[in-house]
Amino acid sequence: MYTSDQLGIILSEKEVVIPKISVVLDQYLMLCPRLPLKAQEYCQFGVCRRLLILVACLEYFFSELPPDTNKERSREENGRANIHLHAFLINVSGIIDNMAWLWAHSIGLEQSFDLEKKKTMIGLFNKDFLEHLPRSLAALVGQYSKWHEFLTHHRHPTAHRIPPYMIPYTVRNEEDPPELRNYMPRYIGSFGGEYGPIPLHFQSLADANTVLSLLETLLTEMKARHV
């Protein structure tokens, strides 16, 4: 279980993050009409659509899997939790790709490259794409490289291999009685993986904050180009 101090931080952060996502969403919606047509598509139907999904997942995590809970979940409850976890991870990863394509079309990169043939180059954390990013965004990408490695470690299995899942509970010893089980919401990929059980609320808020930081920096750069 979280300590009372940790719980206070998590709940306070949630009250900041979810409204902040809504503000950023509105700013992107206002920017969309000023962008080239293809960039508008990635802005409105990529970035903005995924932000709505991330908000829905975060609200589910806190309403249906509250961080202060320590009770057993039914199989059905755990199944719904897994659905929202997978949706969250896929869309955190997807919004990163949408940002890259949004920037590429907002600077007219398709006039220099056949983007269909070069689409593997388009990626916010792709080394070949860094030279096309503004300095402020490229610096942030470098700062978050370890976070992106962690994200892809869970995103790729979610889409292609063994998906992460919500752990029903953990015990210190196999012979511990049921009353000593820890039901704190956590997820894991595989037991032989690099990362152990991950606290759901702590990590999802950290992921959301990272996405917001990248989105705000990208927004500033695009506003400067498309006044």
Secondary structure by P-SEA (a helix, b strand, c coil): cccaaaaaaaaaaaaccaaaaaaaaaaaaaacccccaaaaaaacccaaaaaaaaaaaaaaaaacccccccccccaaaaaaaaaaaaaaaaaaaaaaaaaaaaaaaaacccccccccccccccccccccccccccaaaaaaaaaaaaaaaaaaaccccccccbbbbbccccccccccccccccccbbbbcccccccccccaaaaaaaaaaaaaaaaaaaaaaaaaacc
